[in-house]
Amino acid sequence: MGQLGLGRHFRRLASRLDGAFRADGVFAHDHLRFVDFVDDVEELLEEVAWQELGDKEAADGFEEYVLRRYSG
């Protein structure tokens, strides 16, 4: 993210990811609902899109796509 000039956003992303995954990379459902996690990530992507592109709509559809694809 630093190479893309998005390093300042990494701290916020890292704090949202903290505790969401176990050491083996498996999502920790007992710590955070997957739906809430995806919603948080979409909000962060909207903020980045707004700051970098001036268009938060660029991140639209992320949450719907991920939930359809991965939540079973």
CHARMM-style PDB file with segment names, atoms N, HN, CA, C and O in Angstrom:
ATOM      1  N   MET     1       0.825  -1.185   0.000  1.00  0.00      PROA
ATOM      2  CA  MET     1       0.000   0.000   0.000  1.00  0.00      PROA
ATOM      3  C   MET     1       0.869   1.248   0.000  1.00  0.00      PROA
ATOM      4  O   MET     1       0.493   2.275  -0.565  1.00  0.00      PROA
ATOM      5  N   GLY     2       2.013   1.158   0.624  1.00  0.00      PROA
ATOM      6  HN  GLY     2       2.319   0.324   1.083  1.00  0.00      PROA
ATOM      7  CA  GLY     2       2.922   2.293   0.630  1.00  0.00      PROA
ATOM      8  C   GLY     2       3.401   2.659  -0.755  1.00  0.00      PROA
ATOM      9  O   GLY     2       3.503   3.839  -1.091  1.00  0.00      PROA
ATOM     10  N   GLN     3       3.696   1.655  -1.561  1.00  0.00      PROA
ATOM     11  HN  GLN     3       3.613   0.697  -1.288  1.00  0.00      PROA
ATOM     12  CA  GLN     3       4.152   1.900  -2.925  1.00  0.00      PROA
ATOM     13  C   GLN     3       3.071   2.539  -3.783  1.00  0.00      PROA
ATOM     14  O   GLN     3       3.379   3.242  -4.745  1.00  0.00      PROA
ATOM     15  N   LEU     4       1.827   2.304  -3.449  1.00  0.00      PROA
ATOM     16  HN  LEU     4       1.577   1.733  -2.668  1.00  0.00      PROA
ATOM     17  CA  LEU     4       0.718   2.903  -4.184  1.00  0.00      PROA
ATOM     18  C   LEU     4       0.350   4.284  -3.664  1.00  0.00      PROA
ATOM     19  O   LEU     4      -0.558   4.931  -4.185  1.00  0.00      PROA
ATOM     20  N   GLY     5       1.065   4.735  -2.627  1.00  0.00      PROA
ATOM     21  HN  GLY     5       1.804   4.210  -2.203  1.00  0.00      PROA
ATOM     22  CA  GLY     5       0.752   6.030  -2.035  1.00  0.00      PROA
ATOM     23  C   GLY     5      -0.431   5.975  -1.087  1.00  0.00      PROA
ATOM     24  O   GLY     5      -1.010   7.010  -0.755  1.00  0.00      PROA
ATOM     25  N   LEU     6      -0.794   4.789  -0.650  1.00  0.00      PROA
ATOM     26  HN  LEU     6      -0.324   3.948  -0.919  1.00  0.00      PROA
ATOM     27  CA  LEU     6      -1.948   4.625   0.220  1.00  0.00      PROA
ATOM     28  C   LEU     6      -1.554   4.240   1.648  1.00  0.00      PROA
ATOM     29  O   LEU     6      -2.396   3.788   2.425  1.00  0.00      PROA
ATOM     30  N   GLY     7      -0.291   4.417   1.989  1.00  0.00      PROA
ATOM     31  HN  GLY     7       0.392   4.784   1.358  1.00  0.00      PROA
ATOM     32  CA  GLY     7       0.208   4.010   3.296  1.00  0.00      PROA
ATOM     33  C   GLY     7      -0.533   4.622   4.454  1.00  0.00      PROA
ATOM     34  O   GLY     7      -0.708   3.980   5.490  1.00  0.00      PROA
ATOM     35  N   ARG     8      -0.978   5.874   4.293  1.00  0.00      PROA
ATOM     36  HN  ARG     8      -0.836   6.395   3.452  1.00  0.00      PROA
ATOM     37  CA  ARG     8      -1.688   6.526   5.407  1.00  0.00      PROA
ATOM     38  C   ARG     8      -3.002   5.821   5.725  1.00  0.00      PROA
ATOM     39  O   ARG     8      -3.517   5.947   6.836  1.00  0.00      PROA
ATOM     40  N   HSD     9      -3.546   5.082   4.766  1.00  0.00      PROA
ATOM     41  HN  HSD     9      -3.127   4.978   3.864  1.00  0.00      PROA
ATOM     42  CA  HSD     9      -4.790   4.349   4.996  1.00  0.00      PROA
ATOM     43  C   HSD     9      -4.537   3.003   5.654  1.00  0.00      PROA
ATOM     44  O   HSD     9      -5.455   2.412   6.222  1.00  0.00      PROA
ATOM     45  N   PHE    10      -3.311   2.514   5.586  1.00  0.00      PROA
ATOM     46  HN  PHE    10      -2.566   2.995   5.124  1.00  0.00      PROA
ATOM     47  CA  PHE    10      -3.010   1.174   6.100  1.00  0.00      PROA
ATOM     48  C   PHE    10      -3.258   1.067   7.591  1.00  0.00      PROA
ATOM     49  O   PHE    10      -3.740   0.039   8.068  1.00  0.00      PROA
ATOM     50  N   ARG    11      -2.933   2.120   8.333  1.00  0.00      PROA
ATOM     51  HN  ARG    11      -2.542   2.954   7.945  1.00  0.00      PROA
ATOM     52  CA  ARG    11      -3.131   2.055   9.786  1.00  0.00      PROA
ATOM     53  C   ARG    11      -4.600   1.797  10.122  1.00  0.00      PROA
ATOM     54  O   ARG    11      -4.898   1.003  11.014  1.00  0.00      PROA
ATOM     55  N   ARG    12      -5.509   2.452   9.424  1.00  0.00      PROA
ATOM     56  HN  ARG    12      -5.267   3.097   8.699  1.00  0.00      PROA
ATOM     57  CA  ARG    12      -6.935   2.247   9.683  1.00  0.00      PROA
ATOM     58  C   ARG    12      -7.358   0.847   9.251  1.00  0.00      PROA
ATOM     59  O   ARG    12      -8.148   0.193   9.933  1.00  0.00      PROA
ATOM     60  N   LEU    13      -6.839   0.397   8.138  1.00  0.00      PROA
ATOM     61  HN  LEU    13      -6.197   0.927   7.584  1.00  0.00      PROA
ATOM     62  CA  LEU    13      -7.166  -0.954   7.673  1.00  0.00      PROA
ATOM     63  C   LEU    13      -6.628  -1.984   8.648  1.00  0.00      PROA
ATOM     64  O   LEU    13      -7.329  -2.934   8.997  1.00  0.00      PROA
ATOM     65  N   ALA    14      -5.398  -1.806   9.088  1.00  0.00      PROA
ATOM     66  HN  ALA    14      -4.829  -1.034   8.805  1.00  0.00      PROA
ATOM     67  CA  ALA    14      -4.788  -2.763  10.017  1.00  0.00      PROA
ATOM     68  C   ALA    14      -5.598  -2.856  11.306  1.00  0.00      PROA
ATOM     69  O   ALA    14      -5.776  -3.949  11.844  1.00  0.00      PROA
ATOM     70  N   SER    15      -6.086  -1.732  11.805  1.00  0.00      PROA
ATOM     71  HN  SER    15      -5.941  -0.844  11.368  1.00  0.00      PROA
ATOM     72  CA  SER    15      -6.866  -1.770  13.049  1.00  0.00      PROA
ATOM     73  C   SER    15      -8.188  -2.495  12.833  1.00  0.00      PROA
ATOM     74  O   SER    15      -8.685  -3.150  13.749  1.00  0.00      PROA
ATOM     75  N   ARG    16      -8.770  -2.389  11.632  1.00  0.00      PROA
ATOM     76  HN  ARG    16      -8.367  -1.857  10.888  1.00  0.00      PROA
ATOM     77  CA  ARG    16     -10.019  -3.093  11.345  1.00  0.00      PROA
ATOM     78  C   ARG    16      -9.782  -4.583  11.126  1.00  0.00      PROA
ATOM     79  O   ARG    16     -10.667  -5.398  11.385  1.00  0.00      PROA
ATOM     80  N   LEU    17      -8.603  -4.937  10.655  1.00  0.00      PROA
ATOM     81  HN  LEU    17      -7.884  -4.275  10.444  1.00  0.00      PROA
ATOM     82  CA  LEU    17      -8.286  -6.343  10.423  1.00  0.00      PROA
ATOM     83  C   LEU    17      -7.833  -7.049  11.686  1.00  0.00      PROA
ATOM     84  O   LEU    17      -7.902  -8.274  11.775  1.00  0.00      PROA
ATOM     85  N   ASP    18      -7.370  -6.279  12.664  1.00  0.00      PROA
ATOM     86  HN  ASP    18      -7.314  -5.283  12.591  1.00  0.00      PROA
ATOM     87  CA  ASP    18      -6.845  -6.856  13.894  1.00  0.00      PROA
ATOM     88  C   ASP    18      -7.891  -7.739  14.559  1.00  0.00      PROA
ATOM     89  O   ASP    18      -8.980  -7.283  14.907  1.00  0.00      PROA
ATOM     90  N   GLY    19      -7.550  -8.987  14.726  1.00  0.00      PROA
ATOM     91  HN  GLY    19      -6.665  -9.358  14.443  1.00  0.00      PROA
ATOM     92  CA  GLY    19      -8.439  -9.933  15.375  1.00  0.00      PROA
ATOM     93  C   GLY    19      -9.460 -10.568  14.450  1.00  0.00      PROA
ATOM     94  O   GLY    19     -10.188 -11.468  14.870  1.00  0.00      PROA
ATOM     95  N   ALA    20      -9.534 -10.121  13.194  1.00  0.00      PROA
ATOM     96  HN  ALA    20      -8.942  -9.390  12.853  1.00  0.00      PROA
ATOM     97  CA  ALA    20     -10.516 -10.679  12.270  1.00  0.00      PROA
ATOM     98  C   ALA    20     -10.080 -12.033  11.719  1.00  0.00      PROA
ATOM     99  O   ALA    20     -10.910 -12.841  11.301  1.00  0.00      PROA
ATOM    100  N   PHE    21      -8.774 -12.271  11.723  1.00  0.00      PROA
ATOM    101  HN  PHE    21      -8.100 -11.615  12.063  1.00  0.00      PROA
ATOM    102  CA  PHE    21      -8.253 -13.532  11.198  1.00  0.00      PROA
ATOM    103  C   PHE    21      -7.360 -14.194  12.233  1.00  0.00      PROA
ATOM    104  O   PHE    21      -6.637 -13.521  12.969  1.00  0.00      PROA
ATOM    105  N   ARG    22      -7.417 -15.507  12.282  1.00  0.00      PROA
ATOM    106  HN  ARG    22      -8.005 -16.053  11.685  1.00  0.00      PROA
ATOM    107  CA  ARG    22      -6.527 -16.256  13.167  1.00  0.00      PROA
ATOM    108  C   ARG    22      -5.147 -16.358  12.533  1.00  0.00      PROA
ATOM    109  O   ARG    22      -4.965 -15.991  11.372  1.00  0.00      PROA
ATOM    110  N   ALA    23      -4.192 -16.847  13.279  1.00  0.00      PROA
ATOM    111  HN  ALA    23      -4.340 -17.145  14.222  1.00  0.00      PROA
ATOM    112  CA  ALA    23      -2.815 -16.976  12.789  1.00  0.00      PROA
ATOM    113  C   ALA    23      -2.731 -17.851  11.540  1.00  0.00      PROA
ATOM    114  O   ALA    23      -1.835 -17.673  10.715  1.00  0.00      PROA
ATOM    115  N   ASP    24      -3.663 -18.796  11.398  1.00  0.00      PROA
ATOM    116  HN  ASP    24      -4.392 -18.940  12.068  1.00  0.00      PROA
ATOM    117  CA  ASP    24      -3.643 -19.674  10.226  1.00  0.00      PROA
ATOM    118  C   ASP    24      -4.359 -19.073   9.016  1.00  0.00      PROA
ATOM    119  O   ASP    24      -4.476 -19.723   7.977  1.00  0.00      PROA
ATOM    120  N   GLY    25      -4.846 -17.814   9.149  1.00  0.00      PROA
ATOM    121  HN  GLY    25      -4.751 -17.285   9.993  1.00  0.00      PROA
ATOM    122  CA  GLY    25      -5.491 -17.127   8.041  1.00  0.00      PROA
ATOM    123  C   GLY    25      -6.992 -17.339   7.938  1.00  0.00      PROA
ATOM    124  O   GLY    25      -7.634 -16.783   7.047  1.00  0.00      PROA
ATOM    125  N   VAL    26      -7.561 -18.136   8.835  1.00  0.00      PROA
ATOM    126  HN  VAL    26      -7.039 -18.588   9.559  1.00  0.00      PROA
ATOM    127  CA  VAL    26      -8.997 -18.400   8.832  1.00  0.00      PROA
ATOM    128  C   VAL    26      -9.717 -17.236   9.505  1.00  0.00      PROA
ATOM    129  O   VAL    26      -9.278 -16.747  10.546  1.00  0.00      PROA
ATOM    130  N   PHE    27     -10.818 -16.795   8.911  1.00  0.00      PROA
ATOM    131  HN  PHE    27     -11.174 -17.191   8.065  1.00  0.00      PROA
ATOM    132  CA  PHE    27     -11.607 -15.705   9.493  1.00  0.00      PROA
ATOM    133  C   PHE    27     -12.116 -16.124  10.864  1.00  0.00      PROA
ATOM    134  O   PHE    27     -12.634 -17.229  11.023  1.00  0.00      PROA
ATOM    135  N   ALA    28     -11.976 -15.262  11.841  1.00  0.00      PROA
ATOM    136  HN  ALA    28     -11.555 -14.364  11.712  1.00  0.00      PROA
ATOM    137  CA  ALA    28     -12.361 -15.553  13.227  1.00  0.00      PROA
ATOM    138  C   ALA    28     -13.815 -15.159  13.461  1.00  0.00      PROA
ATOM    139  O   ALA    28     -14.094 -14.076  13.975  1.00  0.00      PROA
ATOM    140  N   HSD    29     -14.731 -16.031  13.087  1.00  0.00      PROA
ATOM    141  HN  HSD    29     -14.505 -16.911  12.670  1.00  0.00      PROA
ATOM    142  CA  HSD    29     -16.167 -15.754  13.209  1.00  0.00      PROA
ATOM    143  C   HSD    29     -16.596 -15.509  14.648  1.00  0.00      PROA
ATOM    144  O   HSD    29     -17.592 -14.832  14.902  1.00  0.00      PROA
ATOM    145  N   ASP    30     -15.845 -16.059  15.577  1.00  0.00      PROA
ATOM    146  HN  ASP    30     -15.036 -16.610  15.370  1.00  0.00      PROA
ATOM    147  CA  ASP    30     -16.211 -15.873  16.977  1.00  0.00      PROA
ATOM    148  C   ASP    30     -15.823 -14.496  17.510  1.00  0.00      PROA
ATOM    149  O   ASP    30     -16.244 -14.119  18.603  1.00  0.00      PROA
ATOM    150  N   HSD    31     -15.027 -13.742  16.755  1.00  0.00      PROA
ATOM    151  HN  HSD    31     -14.685 -14.049  15.867  1.00  0.00      PROA
ATOM    152  CA  HSD    31     -14.630 -12.393  17.169  1.00  0.00      PROA
ATOM    153  C   HSD    31     -15.399 -11.289  16.439  1.00  0.00      PROA
ATOM    154  O   HSD    31     -15.586 -10.196  16.974  1.00  0.00      PROA
ATOM    155  N   LEU    32     -15.836 -11.580  15.227  1.00  0.00      PROA
ATOM    156  HN  LEU    32     -15.684 -12.468  14.792  1.00  0.00      PROA
ATOM    157  CA  LEU    32     -16.460 -10.559  14.398  1.00  0.00      PROA
ATOM    158  C   LEU    32     -17.338 -11.237  13.352  1.00  0.00      PROA
ATOM    159  O   LEU    32     -16.930 -12.207  12.713  1.00  0.00      PROA
ATOM    160  N   ARG    33     -18.531 -10.718  13.189  1.00  0.00      PROA
ATOM    161  HN  ARG    33     -18.863  -9.930  13.708  1.00  0.00      PROA
ATOM    162  CA  ARG    33     -19.391 -11.267  12.140  1.00  0.00      PROA
ATOM    163  C   ARG    33     -18.816 -10.897  10.776  1.00  0.00      PROA
ATOM    164  O   ARG    33     -18.358  -9.771  10.582  1.00  0.00      PROA
ATOM    165  N   PHE    34     -18.835 -11.822   9.844  1.00  0.00      PROA
ATOM    166  HN  PHE    34     -19.207 -12.737  10.001  1.00  0.00      PROA
ATOM    167  CA  PHE    34     -18.282 -11.585   8.513  1.00  0.00      PROA
ATOM    168  C   PHE    34     -18.984 -10.410   7.834  1.00  0.00      PROA
ATOM    169  O   PHE    34     -18.336  -9.606   7.164  1.00  0.00      PROA
ATOM    170  N   VAL    35     -20.282 -10.307   7.998  1.00  0.00      PROA
ATOM    171  HN  VAL    35     -20.809 -10.960   8.542  1.00  0.00      PROA
ATOM    172  CA  VAL    35     -21.051  -9.214   7.398  1.00  0.00      PROA
ATOM    173  C   VAL    35     -20.544  -7.868   7.916  1.00  0.00      PROA
ATOM    174  O   VAL    35     -20.398  -6.921   7.143  1.00  0.00      PROA
ATOM    175  N   ASP    36     -20.276  -7.780   9.209  1.00  0.00      PROA
ATOM    176  HN  ASP    36     -20.394  -8.549   9.837  1.00  0.00      PROA
ATOM    177  CA  ASP    36     -19.769  -6.532   9.789  1.00  0.00      PROA
ATOM    178  C   ASP    36     -18.370  -6.217   9.272  1.00  0.00      PROA
ATOM    179  O   ASP    36     -18.049  -5.061   8.996  1.00  0.00      PROA
ATOM    180  N   PHE    37     -17.546  -7.243   9.141  1.00  0.00      PROA
ATOM    181  HN  PHE    37     -17.807  -8.182   9.365  1.00  0.00      PROA
ATOM    182  CA  PHE    37     -16.197  -7.062   8.625  1.00  0.00      PROA
ATOM    183  C   PHE    37     -16.232  -6.521   7.193  1.00  0.00      PROA
ATOM    184  O   PHE    37     -15.515  -5.575   6.867  1.00  0.00      PROA
ATOM    185  N   VAL    38     -17.063  -7.120   6.348  1.00  0.00      PROA
ATOM    186  HN  VAL    38     -17.646  -7.888   6.614  1.00  0.00      PROA
ATOM    187  CA  VAL    38     -17.156  -6.688   4.954  1.00  0.00      PROA
ATOM    188  C   VAL    38     -17.685  -5.257   4.882  1.00  0.00      PROA
ATOM    189  O   VAL    38     -17.218  -4.466   4.062  1.00  0.00      PROA
ATOM    190  N   ASP    39     -18.645  -4.922   5.723  1.00  0.00      PROA
ATOM    191  HN  ASP    39     -19.025  -5.564   6.389  1.00  0.00      PROA
ATOM    192  CA  ASP    39     -19.178  -3.565   5.770  1.00  0.00      PROA
ATOM    193  C   ASP    39     -18.086  -2.562   6.154  1.00  0.00      PROA
ATOM    194  O   ASP    39     -17.982  -1.494   5.550  1.00  0.00      PROA
ATOM    195  N   ASP    40     -17.279  -2.902   7.151  1.00  0.00      PROA
ATOM    196  HN  ASP    40     -17.364  -3.770   7.641  1.00  0.00      PROA
ATOM    197  CA  ASP    40     -16.165  -2.029   7.565  1.00  0.00      PROA
ATOM    198  C   ASP    40     -15.172  -1.825   6.431  1.00  0.00      PROA
ATOM    199  O   ASP    40     -14.716  -0.706   6.197  1.00  0.00      PROA
ATOM    200  N   VAL    41     -14.839  -2.894   5.729  1.00  0.00      PROA
ATOM    201  HN  VAL    41     -15.210  -3.803   5.920  1.00  0.00      PROA
ATOM    202  CA  VAL    41     -13.881  -2.788   4.624  1.00  0.00      PROA
ATOM    203  C   VAL    41     -14.466  -1.925   3.509  1.00  0.00      PROA
ATOM    204  O   VAL    41     -13.754  -1.108   2.925  1.00  0.00      PROA
ATOM    205  N   GLU    42     -15.750  -2.095   3.207  1.00  0.00      PROA
ATOM    206  HN  GLU    42     -16.329  -2.759   3.681  1.00  0.00      PROA
ATOM    207  CA  GLU    42     -16.361  -1.259   2.165  1.00  0.00      PROA
ATOM    208  C   GLU    42     -16.327   0.218   2.557  1.00  0.00      PROA
ATOM    209  O   GLU    42     -16.048   1.075   1.718  1.00  0.00      PROA
ATOM    210  N   GLU    43     -16.610   0.519   3.825  1.00  0.00      PROA
ATOM    211  HN  GLU    43     -16.837  -0.178   4.506  1.00  0.00      PROA
ATOM    212  CA  GLU    43     -16.546   1.907   4.282  1.00  0.00      PROA
ATOM    213  C   GLU    43     -15.143   2.474   4.110  1.00  0.00      PROA
ATOM    214  O   GLU    43     -14.977   3.610   3.668  1.00  0.00      PROA
ATOM    215  N   LEU    44     -14.140   1.684   4.459  1.00  0.00      PROA
ATOM    216  HN  LEU    44     -14.275   0.761   4.818  1.00  0.00      PROA
ATOM    217  CA  LEU    44     -12.761   2.132   4.288  1.00  0.00      PROA
ATOM    218  C   LEU    44     -12.451   2.358   2.811  1.00  0.00      PROA
ATOM    219  O   LEU    44     -11.827   3.360   2.459  1.00  0.00      PROA
ATOM    220  N   LEU    45     -12.875   1.447   1.949  1.00  0.00      PROA
ATOM    221  HN  LEU    45     -13.382   0.633   2.235  1.00  0.00      PROA
ATOM    222  CA  LEU    45     -12.642   1.611   0.515  1.00  0.00      PROA
ATOM    223  C   LEU    45     -13.345   2.848  -0.035  1.00  0.00      PROA
ATOM    224  O   LEU    45     -12.817   3.524  -0.918  1.00  0.00      PROA
ATOM    225  N   GLU    46     -14.528   3.142   0.482  1.00  0.00      PROA
ATOM    226  HN  GLU    46     -14.957   2.593   1.199  1.00  0.00      PROA
ATOM    227  CA  GLU    46     -15.228   4.355   0.056  1.00  0.00      PROA
ATOM    228  C   GLU    46     -14.456   5.602   0.464  1.00  0.00      PROA
ATOM    229  O   GLU    46     -14.366   6.558  -0.306  1.00  0.00      PROA
ATOM    230  N   GLU    47     -13.898   5.596   1.672  1.00  0.00      PROA
ATOM    231  HN  GLU    47     -13.971   4.820   2.298  1.00  0.00      PROA
ATOM    232  CA  GLU    47     -13.104   6.731   2.137  1.00  0.00      PROA
ATOM    233  C   GLU    47     -11.859   6.914   1.274  1.00  0.00      PROA
ATOM    234  O   GLU    47     -11.516   8.034   0.897  1.00  0.00      PROA
ATOM    235  N   VAL    48     -11.185   5.806   0.963  1.00  0.00      PROA
ATOM    236  HN  VAL    48     -11.464   4.896   1.269  1.00  0.00      PROA
ATOM    237  CA  VAL    48      -9.987   5.871   0.113  1.00  0.00      PROA
ATOM    238  C   VAL    48     -10.364   6.360  -1.283  1.00  0.00      PROA
ATOM    239  O   VAL    48      -9.670   7.202  -1.853  1.00  0.00      PROA
ATOM    240  N   ALA    49     -11.450   5.843  -1.831  1.00  0.00      PROA
ATOM    241  HN  ALA    49     -12.014   5.160  -1.368  1.00  0.00      PROA
ATOM    242  CA  ALA    49     -11.891   6.266  -3.161  1.00  0.00      PROA
ATOM    243  C   ALA    49     -12.224   7.752  -3.175  1.00  0.00      PROA
ATOM    244  O   ALA    49     -11.918   8.446  -4.144  1.00  0.00      PROA
ATOM    245  N   TRP    50     -12.846   8.242  -2.114  1.00  0.00      PROA
ATOM    246  HN  TRP    50     -13.094   7.677  -1.327  1.00  0.00      PROA
ATOM    247  CA  TRP    50     -13.187   9.654  -2.033  1.00  0.00      PROA
ATOM    248  C   TRP    50     -11.918  10.512  -1.963  1.00  0.00      PROA
ATOM    249  O   TRP    50     -11.803  11.518  -2.662  1.00  0.00      PROA
ATOM    250  N   GLN    51     -10.980  10.110  -1.123  1.00  0.00      PROA
ATOM    251  HN  GLN    51     -11.073   9.293  -0.555  1.00  0.00      PROA
ATOM    252  CA  GLN    51      -9.748  10.884  -0.960  1.00  0.00      PROA
ATOM    253  C   GLN    51      -8.861  10.825  -2.190  1.00  0.00      PROA
ATOM    254  O   GLN    51      -8.240  11.825  -2.550  1.00  0.00      PROA
ATOM    255  N   GLU    52      -8.791   9.682  -2.837  1.00  0.00      PROA
ATOM    256  HN  GLU    52      -9.296   8.870  -2.545  1.00  0.00      PROA
ATOM    257  CA  GLU    52      -7.884   9.509  -3.969  1.00  0.00      PROA
ATOM    258  C   GLU    52      -8.522   9.881  -5.311  1.00  0.00      PROA
ATOM    259  O   GLU    52      -7.837  10.384  -6.202  1.00  0.00      PROA
ATOM    260  N   LEU    53      -9.809   9.640  -5.458  1.00  0.00      PROA
ATOM    261  HN  LEU    53     -10.365   9.231  -4.734  1.00  0.00      PROA
ATOM    262  CA  LEU    53     -10.466   9.844  -6.747  1.00  0.00      PROA
ATOM    263  C   LEU    53     -11.558  10.907  -6.706  1.00  0.00      PROA
ATOM    264  O   LEU    53     -12.037  11.358  -7.747  1.00  0.00      PROA
ATOM    265  N   GLY    54     -11.951  11.305  -5.487  1.00  0.00      PROA
ATOM    266  HN  GLY    54     -11.562  10.939  -4.642  1.00  0.00      PROA
ATOM    267  CA  GLY    54     -13.052  12.249  -5.359  1.00  0.00      PROA
ATOM    268  C   GLY    54     -14.398  11.612  -5.670  1.00  0.00      PROA
ATOM    269  O   GLY    54     -15.368  12.309  -5.969  1.00  0.00      PROA
ATOM    270  N   ASP    55     -14.455  10.287  -5.600  1.00  0.00      PROA
ATOM    271  HN  ASP    55     -13.668   9.721  -5.357  1.00  0.00      PROA
ATOM    272  CA  ASP    55     -15.674   9.571  -5.952  1.00  0.00      PROA
ATOM    273  C   ASP    55     -15.811   8.318  -5.102  1.00  0.00      PROA
ATOM    274  O   ASP    55     -15.215   7.285  -5.409  1.00  0.00      PROA
ATOM    275  N   LYS    56     -16.602   8.409  -4.027  1.00  0.00      PROA
ATOM    276  HN  LYS    56     -17.087   9.247  -3.778  1.00  0.00      PROA
ATOM    277  CA  LYS    56     -16.752   7.232  -3.170  1.00  0.00      PROA
ATOM    278  C   LYS    56     -17.574   6.141  -3.846  1.00  0.00      PROA
ATOM    279  O   LYS    56     -17.559   4.992  -3.404  1.00  0.00      PROA
ATOM    280  N   GLU    57     -18.281   6.485  -4.898  1.00  0.00      PROA
ATOM    281  HN  GLU    57     -18.293   7.418  -5.256  1.00  0.00      PROA
ATOM    282  CA  GLU    57     -19.072   5.497  -5.631  1.00  0.00      PROA
ATOM    283  C   GLU    57     -18.182   4.451  -6.309  1.00  0.00      PROA
ATOM    284  O   GLU    57     -18.666   3.390  -6.705  1.00  0.00      PROA
ATOM    285  N   ALA    58     -16.894   4.743  -6.444  1.00  0.00      PROA
ATOM    286  HN  ALA    58     -16.501   5.604  -6.123  1.00  0.00      PROA
ATOM    287  CA  ALA    58     -15.969   3.801  -7.076  1.00  0.00      PROA
ATOM    288  C   ALA    58     -15.895   2.482  -6.304  1.00  0.00      PROA
ATOM    289  O   ALA    58     -15.523   1.453  -6.869  1.00  0.00      PROA
ATOM    290  N   ALA    59     -16.246   2.510  -5.017  1.00  0.00      PROA
ATOM    291  HN  ALA    59     -16.548   3.346  -4.558  1.00  0.00      PROA
ATOM    292  CA  ALA    59     -16.202   1.298  -4.192  1.00  0.00      PROA
ATOM    293  C   ALA    59     -17.568   0.626  -4.094  1.00  0.00      PROA
ATOM    294  O   ALA    59     -17.704  -0.409  -3.441  1.00  0.00      PROA
ATOM    295  N   ASP    60     -18.571   1.200  -4.734  1.00  0.00      PROA
ATOM    296  HN  ASP    60     -18.461   2.040  -5.265  1.00  0.00      PROA
ATOM    297  CA  ASP    60     -19.904   0.599  -4.673  1.00  0.00      PROA
ATOM    298  C   ASP    60     -19.888  -0.819  -5.237  1.00  0.00      PROA
ATOM    299  O   ASP    60     -19.191  -1.118  -6.207  1.00  0.00      PROA
ATOM    300  N   GLY    61     -20.649  -1.647  -4.623  1.00  0.00      PROA
ATOM    301  HN  GLY    61     -21.215  -1.404  -3.835  1.00  0.00      PROA
ATOM    302  CA  GLY    61     -20.766  -3.015  -5.090  1.00  0.00      PROA
ATOM    303  C   GLY    61     -19.816  -3.984  -4.412  1.00  0.00      PROA
ATOM    304  O   GLY    61     -19.974  -5.197  -4.548  1.00  0.00      PROA
ATOM    305  N   PHE    62     -18.825  -3.470  -3.679  1.00  0.00      PROA
ATOM    306  HN  PHE    62     -18.696  -2.485  -3.569  1.00  0.00      PROA
ATOM    307  CA  PHE    62     -17.851  -4.350  -3.018  1.00  0.00      PROA
ATOM    308  C   PHE    62     -18.540  -5.284  -2.036  1.00  0.00      PROA
ATOM    309  O   PHE    62     -18.356  -6.500  -2.087  1.00  0.00      PROA
ATOM    310  N   GLU    63     -19.336  -4.706  -1.137  1.00  0.00      PROA
ATOM    311  HN  GLU    63     -19.486  -3.718  -1.095  1.00  0.00      PROA
ATOM    312  CA  GLU    63     -19.974  -5.503  -0.097  1.00  0.00      PROA
ATOM    313  C   GLU    63     -20.897  -6.556  -0.712  1.00  0.00      PROA
ATOM    314  O   GLU    63     -20.855  -7.726  -0.331  1.00  0.00      PROA
ATOM    315  N   GLU    64     -21.721  -6.140  -1.654  1.00  0.00      PROA
ATOM    316  HN  GLU    64     -21.756  -5.190  -1.964  1.00  0.00      PROA
ATOM    317  CA  GLU    64     -22.646  -7.082  -2.296  1.00  0.00      PROA
ATOM    318  C   GLU    64     -21.887  -8.214  -2.989  1.00  0.00      PROA
ATOM    319  O   GLU    64     -22.271  -9.378  -2.882  1.00  0.00      PROA
ATOM    320  N   TYR    65     -20.817  -7.872  -3.695  1.00  0.00      PROA
ATOM    321  HN  TYR    65     -20.506  -6.926  -3.783  1.00  0.00      PROA
ATOM    322  CA  TYR    65     -20.035  -8.882  -4.402  1.00  0.00      PROA
ATOM    323  C   TYR    65     -19.442  -9.896  -3.421  1.00  0.00      PROA
ATOM    324  O   TYR    65     -19.571 -11.105  -3.618  1.00  0.00      PROA
ATOM    325  N   VAL    66     -18.801  -9.406  -2.381  1.00  0.00      PROA
ATOM    326  HN  VAL    66     -18.696  -8.424  -2.221  1.00  0.00      PROA
ATOM    327  CA  VAL    66     -18.137 -10.301  -1.422  1.00  0.00      PROA
ATOM    328  C   VAL    66     -19.156 -11.186  -0.714  1.00  0.00      PROA
ATOM    329  O   VAL    66     -18.930 -12.386  -0.551  1.00  0.00      PROA
ATOM    330  N   LEU    67     -20.260 -10.609  -0.297  1.00  0.00      PROA
ATOM    331  HN  LEU    67     -20.443  -9.635  -0.429  1.00  0.00      PROA
ATOM    332  CA  LEU    67     -21.256 -11.420   0.411  1.00  0.00      PROA
ATOM    333  C   LEU    67     -21.877 -12.476  -0.492  1.00  0.00      PROA
ATOM    334  O   LEU    67     -22.117 -13.600  -0.053  1.00  0.00      PROA
ATOM    335  N   ARG    68     -22.139 -12.132  -1.741  1.00  0.00      PROA
ATOM    336  HN  ARG    68     -21.944 -11.218  -2.098  1.00  0.00      PROA
ATOM    337  CA  ARG    68     -22.686 -13.136  -2.660  1.00  0.00      PROA
ATOM    338  C   ARG    68     -21.673 -14.247  -2.899  1.00  0.00      PROA
ATOM    339  O   ARG    68     -22.031 -15.422  -2.969  1.00  0.00      PROA
ATOM    340  N   ARG    69     -20.419 -13.868  -3.021  1.00  0.00      PROA
ATOM    341  HN  ARG    69     -20.128 -12.913  -2.964  1.00  0.00      PROA
ATOM    342  CA  ARG    69     -19.395 -14.836  -3.393  1.00  0.00      PROA
ATOM    343  C   ARG    69     -18.922 -15.713  -2.223  1.00  0.00      PROA
ATOM    344  O   ARG    69     -18.652 -16.900  -2.407  1.00  0.00      PROA
ATOM    345  N   TYR    70     -18.823 -15.131  -1.029  1.00  0.00      PROA
ATOM    346  HN  TYR    70     -19.042 -14.166  -0.880  1.00  0.00      PROA
ATOM    347  CA  TYR    70     -18.151 -15.836   0.059  1.00  0.00      PROA
ATOM    348  C   TYR    70     -19.006 -16.177   1.284  1.00  0.00      PROA
ATOM    349  O   TYR    70     -18.577 -16.982   2.110  1.00  0.00      PROA
ATOM    350  N   SER    71     -20.167 -15.609   1.424  1.00  0.00      PROA
ATOM    351  HN  SER    71     -20.516 -14.955   0.753  1.00  0.00      PROA
ATOM    352  CA  SER    71     -20.877 -15.884   2.674  1.00  0.00      PROA
ATOM    353  C   SER    71     -21.772 -17.117   2.599  1.00  0.00      PROA
ATOM    354  O   SER    71     -22.355 -17.519   3.606  1.00  0.00      PROA
ATOM    355  N   GLY    72     -21.885 -17.707   1.444  1.00  0.00      PROA
ATOM    356  HN  GLY    72     -21.412 -17.380   0.626  1.00  0.00      PROA
ATOM    357  CA  GLY    72     -22.640 -18.957   1.333  1.00  0.00      PROA
ATOM    358  C   GLY    72     -24.075 -18.725   1.615  1.00  0.00      PROA
ATOM    359  OT1 GLY    72     -24.872 -19.662   1.570  1.00  0.00      PROA
TER     360      GLY     72
END
